[in-house]
């Protein structure tokens, strides 16, 4: 008689958790080797894409700002050139004749509606002739900051100020030397016209473009916050060639 004995069922039950644990480890390892590279690659691609998009956006913005700055500079340079041409070709004796300055101004305004008024001033700060909407013919400018600046310069563009008219404006002036002194042709640029030139960058965009002087005072009207001749968030600015980037969250 042959006697057959079976392995106790308790031994099989004891081995099952061990193999089950191995199986779980294998599955976890397979999943890790499959998904970790995807996560790493995906994260790297996301970071790279975000960096490229940010740099592209900033580069586009820098290009646009540079172009707009050049447009504004060109506008001011051309207006100074207009005044230089007039002052070099028309003498103060001619411009002070009755109706002469009015004729010149109306012809100028027809082509260049940016000018608001026009005046001929002698080296003592007195108006020799004036055409415009204000009563300035009796005003003397000898002690004004822009007249003092022109004593040492041939061209001057002011910041926005109130002046005798008590209205925000800025002046552009050119000086011509004479044997007996000098004379000045001075014009005021229409603030609304110039503000449109500066803000034109925003016609199809949500951004805001404005000018400030080195003291952080608004020289044009911002769309979002602030007012003309009011303080901005920028102060104590130094002359700088190029573009500065400032981010605020």
Buried (B, 14 or more C-beta within 10 A) or exposed (E): EEEEEEEEEEEEEEEEEEEEEEEEEEEEEEEEEEEEEEEEEEEEEEEEEEEEEEEEEEEEEEEBBEEBBEEBEEBBEEBBEBBBEBBEEBEBEEBBEEEBBBEBBEEBBEEBEBBBBBBBBBBEBBBBBBBBEBEBEEBEBEEBEBBBBBEEEEBBBBBBBEBEBEEBBBBBBBBBEEEEEBBBBBBBBBBEBBBBBBBEBBEEEEEEBBBBBEEBBBBBBBEEEBEBBEEBEBEEEEEEEEEEEEEEE
